[in-house]
């Protein structure tokens, strides 16, 4: 038996779900622990269950507690301090990133983000069939879809939480103004008359920075509707992504056969994590 824990934002949950589905396709007995979605923190956010066609098999809580060693937090904490973590509890090593051995593990509770298509690229077509967004996307987005066509490129600019605290240490200073300028120039030079659709969590800053007839700032999918930005990214021919799992999935779910994805050259600041496998091999890396 394998249990994959759901945690983090929507982008990370998609990575966890994709690993879980690949393990299912490998005919393993595998479950997805989505219990965290019932907590107050997660009820306020979008989560993996918004996709109507996903396939979730949930474990019973007693099995979760046994494998994750969480049945009695105080006793478990003391035991882990003396003897270390149980062998049934496996935490991702973010410096190794892709850890092939987890695909062959059994009787295990997996905790991590699993941010690499190497965990699931062989079931891409199945995931594309299952990760279908809800049909009701609102009139503004319906109208925008009519404008998004073959000569379209998404740009995802993540600021907000990336400008402070731990997130700034991990992700800050990578997707710089220079990175976006280089990416926009690259797309223009290679594909000509392209219209850019900009998605961001810092609309006011973006409005000051990016102006022009070939740019549309998508500023209305806020709060519980923010997943619709990811959906619209999937409909653009080309994608300029941030070092964010949110736009990673916007690009990965793009089904244009000749799409091109522009990615920063690194994902994390290297003094914290190496992350060698998150950026797909066929994506174009640019320096910031």
C-alpha positions as CSV (number, residue, x, y, z in Angstrom):
1,X,0.0,0.0,0.0
2,X,1.1,3.5,-0.8
3,X,-0.5,6.7,0.5
4,X,0.3,10.1,-1.1
5,X,-0.4,13.1,1.0
6,X,-2.0,16.2,-0.4
7,X,-0.5,19.5,0.8
8,X,0.3,23.0,-0.5
9,X,-1.4,25.1,-3.1
10,X,-3.2,23.9,-6.3
11,X,0.0,23.6,-8.4
12,X,1.6,21.3,-5.8
13,X,-1.5,19.3,-5.3
14,X,-1.5,18.6,-9.1
15,X,2.0,17.2,-8.8
16,X,0.9,15.0,-5.9
17,X,-2.2,13.8,-7.8
18,X,-0.1,13.0,-10.9
19,X,2.3,10.9,-9.0
20,X,-0.6,9.1,-7.3
21,X,-2.2,8.4,-10.7
22,X,1.0,7.0,-12.1
23,X,1.3,4.7,-9.2
24,X,-2.3,3.5,-9.8
25,X,-1.4,2.9,-13.5
26,X,1.5,0.8,-12.2
27,X,-1.2,-1.4,-10.5
28,X,-0.1,-0.5,-7.0
29,X,-2.6,-0.2,-4.2
30,X,-2.4,3.5,-3.7
31,X,-4.5,6.1,-2.0
32,X,-4.6,9.9,-1.8
33,X,-4.8,11.4,1.6
34,X,-6.9,14.6,1.2
35,X,-7.8,15.0,4.8
36,X,-6.0,18.3,5.1
37,X,-8.6,19.8,2.7
38,X,-11.1,19.7,5.6
39,X,-9.1,22.1,7.7
40,X,-10.0,25.8,8.0
41,X,-6.8,26.9,6.2
42,X,-7.6,24.8,3.1
43,X,-11.3,25.4,2.9
44,X,-10.6,29.0,1.9
45,X,-8.6,27.9,-1.1
46,X,-9.1,26.1,-4.4
47,X,-7.9,22.5,-4.3
48,X,-7.6,19.4,-6.5
49,X,-11.3,18.5,-6.1
50,X,-12.3,21.4,-8.4
51,X,-11.5,19.1,-11.4
52,X,-14.7,17.1,-12.0
53,X,-13.1,14.1,-13.7
54,X,-10.3,13.3,-11.2
55,X,-10.1,9.8,-9.7
56,X,-9.5,9.9,-5.9
57,X,-9.3,6.8,-3.7
58,X,-9.1,7.9,-0.1
59,X,-7.4,5.8,2.6
60,X,-9.0,5.1,6.0
61,X,-7.6,7.3,8.7
62,X,-6.3,4.5,10.9
63,X,-4.0,3.3,8.1
64,X,-2.9,6.9,7.6
65,X,-2.1,7.2,11.2
66,X,-0.2,3.9,11.3
67,X,2.0,4.6,8.3
68,X,2.6,8.3,9.0
69,X,3.1,7.6,12.8
70,X,0.7,10.3,13.8
71,X,-1.7,8.4,16.0
72,X,-0.4,10.1,19.2
73,X,1.6,13.2,18.4
74,X,3.4,13.5,21.7
75,X,4.4,9.8,21.8
76,X,5.3,9.9,18.1
77,X,7.5,13.0,18.6
78,X,9.4,11.4,21.5
79,X,9.8,8.1,19.5
80,X,11.1,9.9,16.4
81,X,13.6,11.9,18.5
82,X,15.0,8.7,19.9
83,X,14.7,6.3,17.0
84,X,14.1,8.5,14.0
85,X,11.2,8.4,11.6
86,X,9.5,5.1,10.8
87,X,10.5,3.5,7.6
88,X,6.9,3.7,6.5
89,X,7.1,7.5,6.4
90,X,9.0,9.0,3.5
91,X,9.8,12.7,3.1
92,X,10.9,14.1,-0.3
93,X,14.5,15.3,-0.5
94,X,14.1,18.6,-2.3
95,X,17.8,18.7,-3.3
96,X,17.7,15.3,-5.1
97,X,14.3,16.3,-6.5
98,X,13.4,13.3,-8.7
99,X,13.7,10.2,-6.5
100,X,13.1,7.2,-8.7
101,X,13.1,4.8,-5.8
102,X,9.7,5.9,-4.5
103,X,8.1,4.4,-7.6
104,X,9.0,1.0,-6.3
105,X,8.3,1.5,-2.6
106,X,5.5,-0.2,-0.8
107,X,3.9,0.1,2.7
108,X,4.8,3.8,2.6
109,X,3.3,7.2,3.3
110,X,4.7,9.8,0.9
111,X,5.1,13.4,1.9
112,X,6.4,15.9,-0.6
113,X,5.7,18.0,-3.7
114,X,7.2,15.7,-6.3
115,X,7.7,18.5,-8.8
116,X,9.0,16.7,-11.8
117,X,7.2,15.2,-14.8
118,X,9.6,12.3,-14.5
119,X,7.1,10.9,-11.9
120,X,4.2,10.8,-14.4
121,X,5.2,11.8,-18.0
122,X,4.3,8.3,-19.3
123,X,0.6,8.9,-18.4
124,X,0.4,12.3,-19.9
125,X,-2.6,11.5,-22.1
126,X,-4.6,10.1,-19.1
127,X,-3.8,13.2,-17.1
128,X,-5.0,15.4,-19.9
129,X,-8.3,13.5,-20.0
130,X,-8.8,13.8,-16.2
131,X,-7.5,17.3,-15.5
132,X,-10.4,19.0,-17.2
133,X,-11.4,22.4,-15.7
134,X,-15.1,23.1,-14.7
135,X,-17.2,24.3,-17.6
136,X,-18.6,27.4,-16.0
137,X,-15.8,29.9,-16.4
138,X,-17.8,33.2,-16.5
139,X,-18.6,35.6,-19.3
140,X,-15.4,37.6,-19.1
141,X,-13.3,34.5,-19.5
142,X,-15.6,33.2,-22.3
143,X,-15.0,36.4,-24.1
144,X,-11.3,36.3,-23.6
145,X,-11.1,32.8,-25.0
146,X,-12.4,34.2,-28.3
147,X,-9.4,36.5,-28.3
148,X,-6.8,33.9,-27.4
149,X,-5.7,32.1,-30.5
150,X,-2.7,30.7,-32.4
151,X,-0.7,33.9,-32.0
152,X,-1.0,34.1,-28.2
153,X,1.4,33.8,-25.3
154,X,0.8,33.7,-21.6
155,X,3.0,35.5,-19.1
156,X,2.8,34.6,-15.5
157,X,4.3,37.1,-13.0
158,X,4.3,36.0,-9.4
159,X,5.1,38.6,-6.8
160,X,3.2,39.0,-3.5
161,X,4.4,36.2,-1.3
162,X,7.6,35.8,-3.4
163,X,8.8,39.2,-2.1
164,X,9.0,38.3,1.6
165,X,10.1,35.8,4.2
166,X,11.0,32.2,3.3
167,X,9.5,32.4,-0.1
168,X,11.8,35.3,-1.0
169,X,14.8,33.3,0.1
170,X,13.8,30.3,-2.0
171,X,12.3,32.0,-5.1
172,X,13.2,35.7,-5.1
173,X,15.5,37.4,-7.6
174,X,15.1,34.6,-10.3
175,X,12.2,35.8,-12.5
176,X,13.6,39.4,-12.8
177,X,12.5,42.2,-15.1
178,X,15.4,41.1,-17.4
179,X,14.1,37.5,-17.5
180,X,10.7,38.7,-18.7
181,X,12.1,41.2,-21.1
182,X,14.3,38.5,-22.6
183,X,11.4,36.1,-22.8
184,X,9.1,38.6,-24.5
185,X,11.8,39.6,-27.0
186,X,12.5,35.9,-27.7
187,X,8.8,35.2,-28.5
188,X,8.4,38.3,-30.6
189,X,11.6,37.6,-32.6
190,X,10.7,34.0,-33.2
191,X,7.0,34.1,-33.8
192,X,6.3,37.7,-34.9
193,X,2.9,39.2,-34.2
194,X,2.1,37.6,-30.9
195,X,-0.4,38.9,-28.3
196,X,0.6,38.5,-24.7
197,X,-1.9,37.7,-21.9
198,X,-0.5,38.6,-18.5
199,X,-1.5,36.8,-15.3
200,X,-0.3,37.9,-11.9
201,X,-1.0,38.3,-8.2
202,X,0.2,41.9,-8.3
203,X,-2.0,43.6,-10.8
204,X,-1.2,47.2,-9.9
205,X,2.6,46.6,-10.3
206,X,2.0,44.9,-13.7
207,X,-0.2,47.7,-15.0
208,X,2.7,50.2,-14.4
209,X,5.3,47.9,-16.0
210,X,3.6,46.4,-19.0
211,X,1.6,48.5,-21.5
212,X,0.9,48.2,-25.2
213,X,-1.6,47.2,-27.7
214,X,-0.2,43.6,-27.8
215,X,-0.7,43.1,-24.1
216,X,-3.8,42.2,-22.1
217,X,-3.7,42.1,-18.3
218,X,-6.1,39.5,-16.9
219,X,-7.1,41.1,-13.6
220,X,-10.5,39.7,-12.7
221,X,-9.9,36.1,-11.7
222,X,-9.3,36.8,-8.0
223,X,-9.9,34.8,-4.8
224,X,-11.6,31.5,-5.4
225,X,-11.6,32.2,-9.2
226,X,-7.8,32.3,-9.5
227,X,-7.7,28.8,-10.9
228,X,-9.2,30.2,-14.1
229,X,-5.9,32.0,-14.8
230,X,-4.3,28.6,-15.0
231,X,-7.0,27.4,-17.3
232,X,-6.6,30.4,-19.6
233,X,-2.8,29.8,-19.7
234,X,-3.4,26.3,-21.0
235,X,-5.2,27.9,-24.0
236,X,-2.3,30.1,-25.1
237,X,0.0,28.8,-27.8
238,X,3.2,29.8,-26.0
239,X,3.9,30.2,-22.3
240,X,6.3,32.4,-20.3
241,X,6.2,30.9,-16.8
242,X,7.4,32.0,-13.4
243,X,9.2,29.7,-11.0
244,X,5.8,28.7,-9.7
245,X,4.0,25.4,-9.8
246,X,0.9,27.3,-10.8
247,X,2.2,28.4,-14.2
248,X,4.2,25.2,-14.5
249,X,0.8,23.4,-14.8
250,X,-0.6,26.2,-17.0
251,X,2.2,25.3,-19.5
252,X,2.2,21.5,-19.0
253,X,-1.5,21.3,-19.7
254,X,-1.1,23.3,-22.9
255,X,-2.1,20.9,-25.7
256,X,-0.7,22.7,-28.7
257,X,1.6,20.2,-30.4
258,X,4.1,23.0,-31.4
259,X,3.9,24.9,-28.1
260,X,7.0,26.6,-26.7
261,X,7.4,27.1,-23.0
262,X,9.9,29.7,-21.7
263,X,11.2,29.0,-18.2
264,X,13.7,30.6,-15.9
265,X,17.1,28.8,-16.0
266,X,16.8,27.9,-12.3
267,X,13.8,27.3,-10.1
268,X,15.2,27.8,-6.6
269,X,18.0,30.0,-5.3
270,X,20.8,27.3,-5.4
271,X,22.0,27.9,-1.8
272,X,18.7,26.5,-0.7
273,X,17.7,23.8,-3.2
274,X,19.1,22.5,-6.5
275,X,15.8,21.2,-8.1
276,X,17.5,19.8,-11.2
277,X,14.4,18.0,-12.6
278,X,11.4,20.4,-12.3
279,X,12.0,22.2,-15.6
280,X,11.0,20.0,-18.5
281,X,13.7,19.0,-21.0
282,X,11.9,20.4,-24.0
283,X,11.3,23.8,-22.4
284,X,13.5,26.9,-23.3
285,X,15.5,28.2,-20.4
286,X,16.4,31.9,-20.2
287,X,18.6,33.7,-17.7
288,X,17.2,36.4,-15.5
